Amino acid sequence: DSEREAGKLLVEQGYIPEKIEEEDKKSIIAKIKNKVSTKDRIIFTRQFATLIGAGLPMSRSLKTAAEQSTSKPMKAVIEDVTASVEAGKSLSDALSQHPDVFNDVYLSLVSAGEMSGTLDTALARLATQDEKDSSMISKIRGAMVYPGIIFVVIIAVLAFMLVAVVPEVRKLYMDMNKELPGITQALVSISDFFSNQWWVIAIILVAAVLGIRAYRRTDAGKKTFALFKLNVPVFNSLFQRLYMNRFCRTMEMLLGTGVSMLDAIHISARATSNFYMQQQFEAAAEKVKAGKALSESVQDLDYVLPLVPQMINIGEQSGKIDEMIGKAAEVYENELDEKIANISTMIEPFLMVIMAGLIGIVIAGTLLPIYSLVSSIS
């Protein structure tokens, strides 16, 4: 049932295993079911920080956190981490065995907390940051619900008109031995294509999805999609502030717990979750390594907003760089809240214009010919 028991069984049979790994035979559904949610990780981190801060030994704190967890996947992860810690591994090493749950930022802060003796503080910061990130993502998703509903309505109305209404108009014209108007004939052709060649559309869509997924795994694809987010109309300013907030907030946490400047830049660059911004900040890290100030290194980077180098420069002069970067993160956090609140307001007019235009074309190709027929009969 476990790697340890498998090793023991092999030794008893006279074998000396070099490496034992569990064969991954889980289905996609099982993997989704056993996935640890952000909420579960936040609860664990907050509880663990409280227990460590209260003076409980690490092993006892982990066991207590496992007992209190209501999530089976999270509980299994905590129990595995507990076993590794009791076997002599450091907490950061034990957590690193679960990269799907604990990312680079998490591991770096835990490692820094272990070395500096401020593990409870590091964990509390992690929990706070995870809560803020989760709240931000929820707000963005919530703001996209209304535009998403409008888009679905547009597609549903168009599908109904093309599948149910347009064929009836064609039948009416055929019964009257009349020639279809140009716009109606175009709609009929589209309707026939979707009705009779739907499998072609399905194949094209599947091929497109698979092709895009494969392309996104390449460096060129990652860069293309990263730049698209940074330049897409309406959303570009939101994405830019989101990445600045992630970079600044992560830098604040890492520097505040004693992580070196270069390591903090590299980890914070990955924390942006944007391939192009990651490359930009890693280029800045090389300049810092060569002896250049961080504020000067990030000043001329693409898509880095002006407040970032300004606050870093103030922090360099005052010796409080983590605090100043944290203030920049707060500014972008507030701006993000405003941008997210206005997303629906900005998108709604565009969707309404598109909806009116498409439905207008369909109506022109269906109702107007009917009125024309009625007039000719009269």
N, C-alpha and C positions, 0 to 999 in steps of 0.2 A: 504493500500500500504506500510505501515511501522509498526514497532513494537509499536511506540508511538501512531499511529492512532488506532491500534488494541486495545491497552490498554484503550484508551479514550472511544472507542465504548463499551468495556466490562463494564467499570465503569458506563457509562450511562444506561446500561441494568441491573445494580444492582449487578454485579459481582466484586469481588476483586481478580484480578490475582496475583499470587505469582511470576510467571516467564513466559515470553513470548518469544518464539523462532520461527523463520521462518521455516516452514517445507521445507526440502530439497528435491524437486522433479525434480531438474535439471538433464537432461540427461548428459551422458559423453561428447557428442558433445558441449552442452551448457556450461559445466564447462570449457572445453578447450577454447571455444570462449571467455569466460569471464575471462580468466586467465590474470593476470597482468604480463607483460614481464619484464625482468631485465632492458631492455633499458628504459621502461616507468618509472620504479622506480628510475633509475639513473637521468633521466631528472627532475622528481619531486624533488628529494633530492637536486640537484644542484640549481634549481630555488628557492626552499624553503630556502636554506642556504643564497642565495643572498638577498632575500627579508627580512629575519630576520636580516642579517648583515647590511641592509640599514636602520634599525630602525623601520620597520613596525610592528604593533601589530601582535601577532600570528594568531588570527582569520582572520584578513585582509590578511595576507600572505598566509594562507591556501586557502582562497576564490580566491585570485589572481592566485595561482598555479592551482586550479581547472579550472578556466576560460581559462588558457593557455594550459591546457592538451588537446591533440588531441586523447587520448585513452579513450574510454567510460568506460572500466573496472577500469582504474586508476582514472578517474574523479569521478566515483561512490564511490570509496574507500576514496578519499580525502574529498568528501562532507560528508560522514559518520563520518570521523575523525573530521571535522569541527564542526558538530553537537554535538559530544561528548565533544569537548573542550569548546564550548559555554555553554554546560550544566554543566560545572564545573570540568570536568576530566582533569588530566594532559595530556600532549601530549603523553608521553610514555604509559600511560594507554589506551588512545584512539587508538594508533597504535597497541597495543597488541590484540585488537579485530580482527585483520586481520593477523593471524600468517602465512598464506600462502604467504603474501606479505612482511612482516617485521619479520626477524628472531631474535634470541636472541642477536646477536651481535648488530644489528641495535637498538633494544630496550634498551640495556644496555648503548650504547653510547649516545642515546637521553636522557635517564634518568640522566646520569652523566653530560651531557651538561646543562640540566635544573637546576640541583642542584648547578653547579659551575658557571652558568651564561655565559657559552661559547657554547650555542646551535648552533650558526652559524658555529663555528669552528668544532664542532663534526659532523654536517651535511656535511660540506665540506670534511672532512676526509672520511666519509662514501661514498660519491659520488666518490671520488678518488679511494677508495679501490674497490668499485663495478665495476668501469670502468676497473681497472686492472684485476680483476677476470674474467669479461666478455671477455676481450681481450685474456686472457690466454686460456679460454675454447674454444674460436673461433679458436685460433691457433692450439689447439690439434685436434679439429674436422676437420679443414682444412688439417692438416697433414695426417689424416686417409682417406681422400677422394680417393687418388690415389691407396693405397693398397686395399681399398674397391672395387674399379672398377675392379682391377685385379682379386680379389676373385670372383666377380660376373661373369666375363668372363670365369673363370675356370669352375664354376658350369654350365653356359650356354653351353659351348662346350661339357662338359661331358654328359649333358642331351640330347643334340642333337645327339651325337654319339650313346648313348644307345637306344634312342627312334626311330631314323630314320635310322641309318646305320647298327647297329648290326642285327636287324630283317631281313634286306635285305640279309646280308651275310648268315644267317641261311637258308633263303628261297632258296638261290643259292645252298647251300650244299645239301638241301633236294631234289632239282630238279636233282642234279647230283648223288644222292644216295651215297653221301660221308659222312664219319663220321667227325664231327666237332673236331678240335684240342682242347686240354684241356683249354687253355686260352680263346678261343672263346666261348666254352661251359659255362665257368664261367661268361663271359660277357652276354651271352644269358640268363642265370639264373637270373642275376641281372636285366636285362632289363625286363624280364617277371614279376619279383617281383614288380618292380616300376610301370609297366603298369597295372597289375591285382590286386595288393594288395596296391594300393596307399592310400586307406582308412585306412588301418592298420597303415601306416606311419603317416597319418594325426592325428589319435587318439593318437599314441605314442608321437608325437610332442606336441599336445595340453596338454596331461597329464604331459609331462616333463616340459612345461612352467609353468603350474599351480602349479606343485609340487615344482619347483624351487622358484617361487614367494612366496609360503607359507613358504618354508624353510628359505628364506631370511628375513622373518619377525621375526623369532625366534632369540634369542641371539646367539645360536650355529651357525645358518646360517649367521648372520651378521659378526661373528668373522671369519668364514671360508672364506667368500668372501673378507673380509678386508685383511686377511693374503694372499689370492691369489693375490690381487693387489700388495702387498708388495714384493712378491716373483716371480711373473710371469717373465719369461725371456724377455729381451729387454726393457720391460716397467717398471720393478721394480725400477730402478734408477730414472725414470721420476716421478713415483708416490711418492716415498720417498721425493723428492725435492718439489713436489707440496704440500704435507702435512706439511713439514717444513716451507714452505713459508706462508701457510695459518695460521699456529700456530703463527709464529713470527710476521706476519703483524697484526694479530688481537690483540696479546699481546701489540704491540706498540701502536695501537689506543686506547685500553682500559686503559692502564697505563697512556698514555698521557693525557687522559681526566679525570683522577682521580678515576677510578674504583679500588677497593682494589685488592691486589695481588691474593688472593684466588679466588675471583669472576672472575678475569681476566683469571686465569688458567682454571677454569671450562668452561667458555664460549669459550675460545680459543680451548680447547680440542674438544668441539662439532663442532667448526668451521672447523676442519680438514675434517669432513664428512667421517671419517674412524673409524669404531667401535673399532678396536683393538688399534689404536693410541689414541682414546679418553680414553679408559681404562688405557692406560699407563700414560697419562698426569694427569688423575684424581688420580692415585696412587701417582704421584709426588706431587700433591696438598696436599694429606694427610701427606706426609713427611714434606712439608713446614709448614703445620698447627702444626706439632709437634715440629717445631723450626729449621728445617734443611734449609740450603740455597737452593734456586731454582736451582743454577748451579749444586750443588751436587745431588739434587733430580732427575734431568733429565739425569745426566751423564751416568748412567748404564741402561737406558731404551732401550728396543729393538727398532731398526730401527730409533733411534734418531741420526742424523748425528753429527759428532764431533764439527762442528763449533757452533752449538746452545749452548751447555754448556760453551764453551770457551768465546763467546761473552756475554753471561749472566754474567759470572764471572767477566769480565772486567767492565760490567755495574754496578755490585754490588760494586766493588771497587771504581769506579769513581762517583757513585751516579746518573748515567745516563742510567739506565737499559733499559728504553723504547727506547732510541736512539740507543743503541748497538744492541738490538733485531731487530730494524728496519734495521740496516746495514746488519745483517744476512739475513733478508728477501730479501734485494736487491741482495745479492750474489746468493741466490737460484733462484731469479727471472731471473737473467742473465743466470744461468746454465740451467734453464728450457727452455729459448728461444733457446739455443744451442741444447738441447736434442730434442725439438719439430722439429727444422729445420732438424735434422738428422734422424727422425723416418722413413720417406719414404726410405731413403738410406739404413737403417738397415733392414727394412722388405722386400724390393724388392727382394734381392737375395733368401731369403727363399721361397717366393711365386713363384718365377720363377722356382726354383728347384722342388717344389711340382707340379706346372703346367706341367713342362716338363715330370716328372715321370708319372703322371696320364694319360696325353695325349699319352705318349709313350706306356703305357700298352694298351690303347684302340686301338691305331694304330696297335700294334703288334697282337691284337686279331681280327682285321678286314682286313687290307690290306695284311698282310703276308699270311693268308689263301687264299685270292684271287689270289695272285701271285703263290701260290702252286698249285691251281686248273689250272691256265693257263699253268703252266709248265707240269702238268700231261697230259693235253689235247694235248699239243704240242708233 
